[in-house]
């Protein structure tokens, strides 16, 4: 039996398309057939599902069946190069339009162009672009908003946006305003079960985020994040998380600021771990050398800011550490997706969350109604759990190193919420909750010390537990201003000192 044109092409290039990819391509072409011009379609598929493979085959088939040209838009040069290589694997000749290309015309008679957004926009403004017969425009990482400025030039074309997360990176520019419809692809759980993605083990570490501020783009500001995450206690929490859960694994750390990333680098370097940092201040040559080191170093730790969320593919990553908080669902999925590639000897990876992001968004594998989010992004964002609500659900777990110091005490737990409800139901002043807590802490210090002086020194190890209990109490009484919490903590420690002294005079 003779092979079809499609089968010959696929056999020639040796590129295998999976059933779900074929299914997605067929659905997209149904839309193209029904709306050949002036229609914007969005396609969603998780990171690692093969979006570039899918739209490369779409480009090949579209050129072959219509005789029209295809334009692919990207926002980073790394993505442009990856896309260009993939197109060539599918037998699609193409040209990258980057800053080195000063003028674009049809003289080279190519069927496909891969363009950097800003470069193409500048060339069009300068009237240096003369490409005819473009019928299909493909937008990679379509949730970014930089592409919108180009849409007015291609109003008669079919526009296909592809993304892992069909929610705009800017809350004031929802995607439903520019895309007519959404096709949702295979979900993460299915891709894991079929062996296309690695399975994630997620471990969360509670972080007090009340000092963070939200910027005009809807996410936490870099300034407020830096102020929190450069603190010694946060650096210690990060290092402890790594040593407990990821020591010796190839680890990629995401931060929300260059200053934080440099602090992380110094912290890990001082602890004796192989670590490098990468951000937008590195030269092209430095970046290439650092990524080569990361690839070839088994237990490498790479601390980064922003630039590795897209256009970066290193399958050997074993651990992702999210050393930041974000309110961007897209960013959350992008960061975790960097560790989801599979290898013959890698079917799982770890995610360490130091930004309460799992509490905010859920697990990476949780079912998500992308159609609902696409049509109602503001409603989705408004219903995200607030930081105060997340923190009100925290439970404090005393680190093992501190628990050993209180080994003579059988019970070190104290349920603030339960004690508050008991006091309220009994009609007595709720301040008794803190009095009971202080009595327990004083007893713990006395039980595990030889004299009053040792007990006072030991009480310093209870600072985190005290802060947690005070925070829980403030949620119960609905008073959580910084000044009030600070006063409560100071008063608590003052009363604790008195109570410890009384323990040794009774």
VENTA-V924832 format. One record per residue. N is the residue number from 1. RES is the residue in one small letter. PSI is psi in radians with two decimals (NA if undefined). OMEGA is omega in radians with two decimals (NA if undefined). D_CENTER is the distance of its C-alpha to the mean C-alpha in Angstrom with 1 decimal. Layout:
BEGIN
N;RES;PSI;OMEGA;D_CENTER
N;RES;PSI;OMEGA;D_CENTER
END
This chain:
BEGIN
1;x;2.31;-3.11;48.9
2;x;2.50;3.10;47.7
3;x;2.57;3.03;44.0
4;x;2.93;3.11;42.4
5;x;-0.75;-3.13;41.1
6;x;-0.76;-3.13;37.5
7;x;-0.67;3.09;38.3
8;x;-0.78;-3.12;40.1
9;x;-0.78;-3.11;37.1
10;x;-0.71;3.13;34.7
11;x;-0.65;-3.11;37.2
12;x;-0.77;-3.06;37.8
13;x;-0.21;3.11;34.2
14;x;0.48;-3.12;33.4
15;x;2.07;-3.09;30.1
16;x;2.29;3.04;29.6
17;x;2.36;-3.12;27.9
18;x;2.89;-3.05;27.0
19;x;-0.78;-3.10;28.4
20;x;-0.51;3.09;25.2
21;x;-0.75;3.05;24.9
22;x;-0.75;-3.14;28.6
23;x;-0.74;3.12;28.2
24;x;-0.75;-3.13;25.4
25;x;-0.73;3.12;27.7
26;x;-0.74;3.13;30.7
27;x;-0.71;-3.13;29.0
28;x;-0.71;3.14;27.9
29;x;-0.47;3.02;31.5
30;x;-0.72;3.10;33.0
31;x;-0.71;3.12;31.3
32;x;-0.71;3.12;32.5
33;x;-0.67;-3.12;36.0
34;x;-0.51;-3.11;36.1
35;x;1.27;-3.04;34.7
36;x;-0.41;3.14;35.6
37;x;2.80;3.01;35.1
38;x;0.88;3.11;33.5
39;x;2.35;-3.12;30.7
40;x;2.06;-3.11;26.9
41;x;2.44;3.11;25.0
42;x;2.36;3.11;21.2
43;x;2.26;-3.12;20.1
44;x;2.34;3.04;16.9
45;x;2.36;-3.11;16.0
46;x;2.66;3.03;12.9
47;x;2.27;-3.11;11.7
48;x;-0.10;-3.13;14.6
49;x;-0.19;3.08;17.0
50;x;0.76;3.12;19.0
51;x;-0.73;-3.12;18.6
52;x;-0.67;3.07;20.5
53;x;-0.79;-3.09;23.2
54;x;-0.87;-3.08;23.7
55;x;-0.31;3.02;24.1
56;x;-0.74;3.08;26.2
57;x;-0.62;3.08;28.6
58;x;-0.77;3.13;28.6
59;x;-0.80;-3.13;29.6
60;x;-0.85;-3.08;32.3
61;x;-0.65;-3.14;33.7
62;x;-0.80;3.13;33.7
63;x;-0.75;-3.08;35.6
64;x;-0.69;-3.03;38.0
65;x;-0.43;-3.07;38.8
66;x;-0.41;-3.07;39.0
67;x;0.09;3.13;40.0
68;x;2.89;-3.11;37.6
69;x;2.81;3.10;35.0
70;x;2.39;3.05;31.2
71;x;2.22;3.11;28.9
72;x;2.21;-3.09;25.2
73;x;2.32;3.06;23.0
74;x;2.86;-3.12;20.1
75;x;-0.01;3.11;18.4
76;x;2.54;-3.07;18.3
77;x;-0.61;3.12;21.3
78;x;-0.72;3.12;19.5
79;x;-0.65;3.12;18.6
80;x;-0.77;-3.12;22.2
81;x;-0.75;3.12;23.7
82;x;-0.74;-3.14;21.8
83;x;-0.76;-3.14;22.9
84;x;-0.75;3.13;26.4
85;x;-0.73;-3.14;26.8
86;x;-0.73;3.11;25.7
87;x;-0.71;3.12;28.2
88;x;-0.60;3.08;30.9
89;x;-0.49;3.10;30.3
90;x;0.13;3.11;31.1
91;x;0.31;-3.13;34.1
92;x;1.91;3.08;32.9
93;x;2.43;-3.07;34.3
94;x;2.96;3.12;32.1
95;x;2.36;3.09;31.8
96;x;2.22;3.08;28.9
97;x;1.69;3.11;29.4
98;x;-2.91;-3.05;28.0
99;x;-0.34;3.13;29.5
100;x;-0.28;-3.13;32.3
101;x;1.95;-3.05;33.6
102;x;-0.35;-3.12;35.8
103;x;2.48;-3.10;37.3
104;x;2.20;3.08;36.5
105;x;3.13;-3.06;39.3
106;x;0.16;-3.07;40.5
107;x;-0.57;-3.11;42.8
108;x;-0.14;3.05;40.7
109;x;0.76;3.13;40.8
110;x;2.57;-3.12;37.3
111;x;-0.21;-3.00;35.8
112;x;2.47;3.09;32.2
113;x;2.45;3.04;30.3
114;x;2.02;-2.97;26.8
115;x;2.40;2.92;26.2
116;x;2.35;-3.01;23.9
117;x;-0.97;-3.05;23.6
118;x;-0.69;3.13;25.1
119;x;-0.85;-3.12;27.8
120;x;-0.71;3.13;28.9
121;x;-0.74;3.13;29.0
122;x;-0.71;-3.14;31.1
123;x;-0.66;3.11;33.4
124;x;-0.75;3.12;34.0
125;x;-0.69;-3.14;34.9
126;x;0.09;-3.14;37.3
127;x;0.73;3.13;38.8
128;x;0.22;-3.13;38.0
129;x;2.22;3.12;36.6
130;x;1.27;3.13;39.1
131;x;2.18;-3.12;37.5
132;x;2.81;2.96;39.3
133;x;0.52;3.03;38.8
134;x;2.18;-3.13;35.0
135;x;-0.45;-3.08;34.3
136;x;2.25;3.05;30.7
137;x;2.15;3.13;27.6
138;x;2.24;-3.11;24.3
139;x;1.96;3.11;21.1
140;x;2.52;-3.07;18.2
141;x;0.96;-2.95;14.6
142;x;-0.21;-3.13;16.7
143;x;-0.25;3.03;14.2
144;x;2.62;-3.00;14.8
145;x;-0.07;-3.12;18.1
146;x;-0.35;-3.10;19.9
147;x;-0.43;-2.99;21.6
148;x;-0.59;-3.08;23.5
149;x;-0.36;-3.10;26.1
150;x;-0.28;-3.02;27.3
151;x;-0.55;-3.10;27.8
152;x;-0.38;3.14;31.2
153;x;-0.18;-3.05;32.6
154;x;0.72;-3.07;32.0
155;x;-0.37;3.13;33.1
156;x;0.06;-3.11;35.4
157;x;2.80;2.94;32.8
158;x;2.17;-3.13;30.6
159;x;2.18;3.11;27.0
160;x;1.98;3.06;24.3
161;x;2.42;3.11;20.7
162;x;2.41;-3.11;18.2
163;x;2.75;3.04;14.4
164;x;-0.37;-3.05;12.0
165;x;1.73;-3.09;11.3
166;x;1.01;3.03;14.6
167;x;2.28;-3.01;13.7
168;x;2.56;3.07;14.5
169;x;-0.18;3.09;12.5
170;x;2.07;-3.03;15.5
171;x;-0.37;-3.12;16.8
172;x;-0.06;-3.12;20.3
173;x;1.25;-3.09;20.2
174;x;2.60;-3.05;19.6
175;x;-0.46;-3.14;19.6
176;x;-0.27;3.12;22.6
177;x;-0.45;-3.08;24.7
178;x;-0.24;3.11;24.7
179;x;2.32;-3.09;24.1
180;x;-0.53;-3.04;26.9
181;x;2.85;-3.14;25.4
182;x;2.32;2.97;22.4
183;x;2.18;-3.14;22.7
184;x;2.24;-3.11;20.2
185;x;-2.85;-3.13;20.1
186;x;2.46;-3.12;19.8
187;x;2.98;-3.03;17.2
188;x;-0.78;-3.12;15.0
189;x;-0.75;3.13;17.7
190;x;-0.72;-3.14;20.4
191;x;-0.58;3.07;18.9
192;x;-0.82;-3.12;18.6
193;x;-0.56;-3.14;22.2
194;x;-0.03;3.07;23.5
195;x;0.23;-3.12;22.2
196;x;-0.40;3.11;19.9
197;x;2.66;3.08;16.6
198;x;2.70;-3.13;16.4
199;x;2.37;-3.07;16.1
200;x;2.37;2.93;13.5
201;x;2.04;-3.03;14.9
202;x;2.28;3.14;12.7
203;x;2.13;-3.11;14.2
204;x;2.54;3.09;13.5
205;x;2.08;-3.06;15.3
206;x;2.31;-3.14;16.6
207;x;2.35;3.08;16.2
208;x;1.97;-3.04;18.4
209;x;0.23;-3.03;16.5
210;x;-0.29;3.12;19.7
211;x;-0.20;-3.10;20.1
212;x;2.55;3.12;17.1
213;x;2.57;-3.14;18.1
214;x;2.27;-3.13;16.6
215;x;-3.09;-3.07;17.5
216;x;-0.36;3.12;19.1
217;x;0.00;3.09;16.0
218;x;-0.08;-3.14;14.8
219;x;2.95;-3.14;12.1
220;x;2.45;-3.11;13.0
221;x;2.61;3.10;15.3
222;x;-0.72;-3.09;15.0
223;x;-0.87;-3.11;18.4
224;x;-0.56;3.09;17.9
225;x;-0.76;3.12;14.8
226;x;-0.77;-3.10;17.0
227;x;-0.59;3.14;19.9
228;x;-0.87;-2.93;18.2
229;x;-0.21;3.07;16.2
230;x;-0.17;-3.12;19.2
231;x;2.58;-3.12;21.5
232;x;-0.68;-3.11;23.2
233;x;-0.60;3.11;22.3
234;x;-0.64;3.08;18.6
235;x;-0.68;3.10;19.2
236;x;-0.69;3.12;21.5
237;x;-0.73;3.12;19.0
238;x;-0.85;-3.12;16.5
239;x;-0.72;3.13;19.4
240;x;-0.71;3.11;20.8
241;x;-0.77;3.12;17.6
242;x;-0.82;-3.07;17.6
243;x;-0.56;3.13;21.4
244;x;-0.68;-2.93;21.4
245;x;-0.35;-2.96;18.9
246;x;0.11;-3.08;18.1
247;x;2.26;3.11;21.1
248;x;-0.07;3.13;22.4
249;x;2.74;3.06;19.4
250;x;2.05;-2.91;17.7
251;x;2.30;3.06;14.6
252;x;2.18;-3.11;11.8
253;x;2.27;3.08;10.6
254;x;2.27;3.12;8.0
255;x;2.91;3.11;10.0
256;x;0.91;3.11;10.7
257;x;2.48;-3.11;14.2
258;x;-0.70;-3.12;16.7
259;x;-0.74;3.09;18.9
260;x;-0.81;-3.11;16.4
261;x;-0.70;3.12;15.6
262;x;-0.65;3.07;19.4
263;x;-0.72;3.10;20.1
264;x;-0.77;3.12;17.8
265;x;-0.83;-3.12;19.8
266;x;-0.69;-3.14;23.0
267;x;-0.81;-3.11;22.2
268;x;-0.61;3.11;21.6
269;x;-0.78;3.14;24.5
270;x;-0.55;3.14;26.8
271;x;-0.08;3.05;26.0
272;x;0.33;-3.13;27.1
273;x;2.60;3.11;24.0
274;x;1.87;-3.00;23.5
275;x;2.51;3.01;20.9
276;x;2.86;3.05;20.2
277;x;2.66;3.13;18.0
278;x;2.32;3.09;17.0
279;x;-3.01;-3.04;16.4
280;x;0.03;3.06;18.2
281;x;-0.23;3.11;21.4
282;x;2.50;3.07;22.0
283;x;2.93;3.12;24.6
284;x;-0.72;-3.12;24.2
285;x;-0.73;3.12;26.4
286;x;-0.76;-3.12;24.5
287;x;-0.74;-3.14;21.2
288;x;-0.74;-3.12;23.0
289;x;-0.72;-3.13;24.7
290;x;-0.78;-3.13;21.6
291;x;-0.57;3.07;19.7
292;x;-0.75;3.07;23.1
293;x;-0.78;-3.12;23.4
294;x;-0.72;-3.13;19.9
295;x;-0.68;-2.99;21.0
296;x;0.05;3.13;24.3
297;x;2.01;-2.99;23.7
298;x;-0.81;-3.05;23.3
299;x;0.53;-3.08;21.9
300;x;2.51;3.00;20.2
301;x;2.13;-3.13;17.5
302;x;2.08;3.13;15.7
303;x;2.30;-2.94;14.1
304;x;2.93;3.07;12.4
305;x;1.86;2.93;11.5
306;x;-0.88;-2.86;9.9
307;x;-0.25;-3.11;12.2
308;x;0.21;-3.13;10.8
309;x;-0.51;3.08;7.8
310;x;2.74;3.08;10.7
311;x;0.27;-3.13;14.3
312;x;2.23;-3.08;13.8
313;x;1.84;3.08;15.0
314;x;1.61;-3.04;16.1
315;x;-0.40;-3.05;16.9
316;x;-0.02;3.10;18.3
317;x;2.26;-3.12;15.1
318;x;-0.41;-3.11;15.7
319;x;2.32;2.99;13.1
320;x;2.20;3.04;9.5
321;x;2.07;3.09;9.5
322;x;1.63;-3.08;6.8
323;x;0.87;-3.10;9.8
324;x;2.86;3.00;8.9
325;x;2.56;3.06;8.6
326;x;2.62;3.02;7.3
327;x;0.18;3.14;9.3
328;x;1.94;3.10;7.6
329;x;-0.68;-3.14;7.2
330;x;-0.82;-3.13;6.9
331;x;-0.70;3.12;4.1
332;x;-0.84;-3.14;2.4
333;x;-0.66;-3.13;4.9
334;x;-0.77;-3.11;5.1
335;x;-0.85;-3.13;3.7
336;x;-0.63;-3.12;5.6
337;x;-0.38;3.13;8.0
338;x;-0.34;-3.13;9.2
339;x;0.04;-2.96;11.0
340;x;-0.03;3.13;12.4
341;x;2.54;-3.14;15.4
342;x;2.66;3.00;18.7
343;x;2.96;3.14;21.8
344;x;-0.62;-3.12;25.2
345;x;0.30;3.14;24.6
346;x;1.89;3.13;21.0
347;x;-0.14;-3.13;20.2
348;x;2.83;3.01;17.6
349;x;2.90;-3.12;14.8
350;x;2.59;3.02;13.4
351;x;2.05;3.07;10.2
352;x;2.08;-3.03;11.1
353;x;1.98;3.10;9.5
354;x;0.67;3.12;11.3
355;x;0.30;-3.12;10.1
356;x;0.42;-3.06;11.4
357;x;-0.59;3.12;8.2
358;x;-0.68;3.08;10.0
359;x;-0.57;-3.09;13.0
360;x;-0.78;-3.01;11.7
361;x;-0.33;-3.01;10.2
362;x;3.12;3.12;11.9
363;x;2.70;3.12;11.4
364;x;-0.56;-3.08;9.6
365;x;-0.05;-3.12;13.3
366;x;2.55;3.07;14.6
367;x;2.38;3.13;16.7
368;x;2.33;3.09;15.6
369;x;1.50;-3.06;18.4
370;x;-0.56;3.11;17.0
371;x;-0.73;3.13;20.5
372;x;-0.77;-3.14;20.6
373;x;-0.71;3.13;17.3
374;x;-0.75;-3.08;18.7
375;x;-0.44;-3.06;22.0
376;x;1.01;-3.06;21.0
377;x;-0.67;-3.12;17.8
378;x;-0.68;3.10;19.3
379;x;-0.72;3.12;20.5
380;x;-0.83;-3.10;17.2
381;x;-0.66;3.14;15.7
382;x;-0.49;-3.09;19.0
383;x;0.07;3.02;18.7
384;x;2.46;3.13;15.4
385;x;2.31;-3.14;16.6
386;x;2.81;3.13;17.5
387;x;-0.66;3.14;16.8
388;x;-0.73;-3.14;20.5
389;x;-0.71;3.10;20.6
390;x;-0.83;-3.06;17.8
391;x;-0.46;3.10;19.7
392;x;-0.32;-3.13;22.9
393;x;0.00;3.13;22.0
394;x;2.65;2.91;21.2
395;x;2.41;-3.11;23.7
396;x;2.28;3.07;24.8
397;x;2.01;-3.09;25.4
398;x;2.23;3.11;27.7
399;x;2.55;-3.07;26.7
400;x;-0.61;-3.13;29.3
401;x;-0.58;3.10;30.7
402;x;-0.68;3.14;31.6
403;x;-0.60;3.12;32.8
404;x;-0.57;-3.14;35.3
405;x;-0.33;3.13;36.9
406;x;0.61;-3.03;37.6
407;x;-0.40;-3.14;38.8
408;x;-0.21;3.14;42.1
409;x;2.13;-3.12;40.4
410;x;-0.77;-3.06;40.0
411;x;2.09;3.13;37.8
412;x;0.05;-3.08;35.1
413;x;2.70;3.12;33.2
414;x;2.07;-3.10;33.8
415;x;1.68;-3.09;32.6
416;x;-0.80;-3.10;32.6
417;x;-0.75;-3.14;32.0
418;x;-0.79;-3.14;34.8
419;x;-0.61;3.11;37.2
420;x;-0.78;3.13;36.5
421;x;-0.69;3.11;37.4
422;x;-0.76;3.14;40.5
423;x;-0.76;-3.13;41.6
424;x;-0.77;-3.13;41.1
425;x;-0.47;3.13;42.9
426;x;-0.12;3.11;45.7
427;x;0.44;3.11;46.1
428;x;2.84;-3.09;45.8
429;x;2.34;-3.05;43.8
430;x;-0.16;3.09;40.2
431;x;-0.28;3.11;40.5
432;x;-0.44;3.11;41.9
433;x;-0.85;-3.13;38.4
434;x;-0.59;3.13;37.8
435;x;-0.75;3.09;41.3
436;x;-0.70;3.14;40.8
437;x;-0.76;3.13;37.6
438;x;-0.73;3.12;39.4
439;x;-0.73;3.13;42.3
440;x;-0.77;3.14;40.0
441;x;-0.71;3.13;38.3
442;x;-0.71;3.13;41.8
443;x;-0.72;3.11;43.1
444;x;-0.74;-3.12;40.3
445;x;-0.69;-3.13;41.1
446;x;-0.70;-3.11;44.8
447;x;-0.43;-3.01;44.6
448;x;0.35;-3.13;42.8
449;x;2.67;3.13;44.8
450;x;-0.53;3.13;48.4
451;x;3.08;-3.06;49.1
452;x;-0.58;-3.13;47.9
453;x;-0.78;3.08;46.6
454;x;-0.66;-3.12;44.3
455;x;-0.71;3.11;43.1
456;x;-0.68;3.10;42.1
457;x;-0.75;-3.13;40.2
458;x;-0.55;-3.11;38.5
459;x;-0.40;3.13;37.4
460;x;-0.47;3.13;35.0
461;x;-0.12;3.14;32.8
462;x;0.10;-3.05;32.4
463;x;-0.80;-3.13;30.5
464;x;-0.71;3.12;27.1
465;x;-0.71;3.11;29.0
466;x;-0.81;-3.14;31.0
467;x;-0.69;3.14;28.1
468;x;-0.80;-3.11;26.4
469;x;-0.70;3.11;29.8
470;x;-0.72;-3.13;30.4
471;x;-0.74;3.11;27.1
472;x;-0.71;3.12;27.8
473;x;-0.71;-3.13;31.3
474;x;-0.61;3.08;30.2
475;x;-0.68;-3.13;28.2
476;x;-0.71;-3.09;31.3
477;x;0.06;3.08;33.6
478;x;0.65;3.04;31.1
479;x;1.81;-3.03;31.5
480;x;0.52;3.07;28.4
481;x;2.64;-3.10;29.2
482;x;-0.77;-3.09;28.4
483;x;-0.68;-3.12;32.1
484;x;-0.75;3.12;33.2
485;x;-0.70;3.11;30.7
486;x;-0.76;3.13;31.8
487;x;-0.74;3.13;35.4
488;x;-0.75;3.14;34.9
489;x;-0.76;3.14;33.5
490;x;-0.74;3.13;36.4
491;x;-0.67;3.12;38.9
492;x;-0.84;-3.10;37.5
493;x;-0.62;3.11;37.8
494;x;-0.81;3.11;41.3
495;x;-0.59;3.13;42.5
496;x;-0.71;3.11;41.0
497;x;-0.76;3.13;43.1
498;x;-0.79;-3.09;46.2
499;x;-0.66;3.11;45.6
500;x;-0.77;3.14;45.1
501;x;-0.69;3.13;48.4
502;x;-0.59;3.13;50.1
503;x;-0.54;-3.10;49.0
504;x;0.00;3.13;51.1
505;x;-0.10;-3.13;54.1
506;x;NA;NA;54.6
END
